[in-house]
């Protein structure tokens, strides 16, 4: 299992399905994450400033459907529960 987290304004339709750039980015981050990892966008990392989370820079990844490489971070969550 892997997790991708993005932040942004999702769009909904008549069925309350979510889509849009934020949702697409989260899906692409999930696909880029290794098993057991949480991959997040720059926006998520910045929203966590001052919190007790540690992020490892995964570099700029070329994600499917994204026009430019995306700076991506891995949450070091295993160290938080140790």
Order of alpha helices (4+ residues) and beta strands (2+ residues): beta-beta-beta-alpha-beta-alpha-beta-beta-alpha
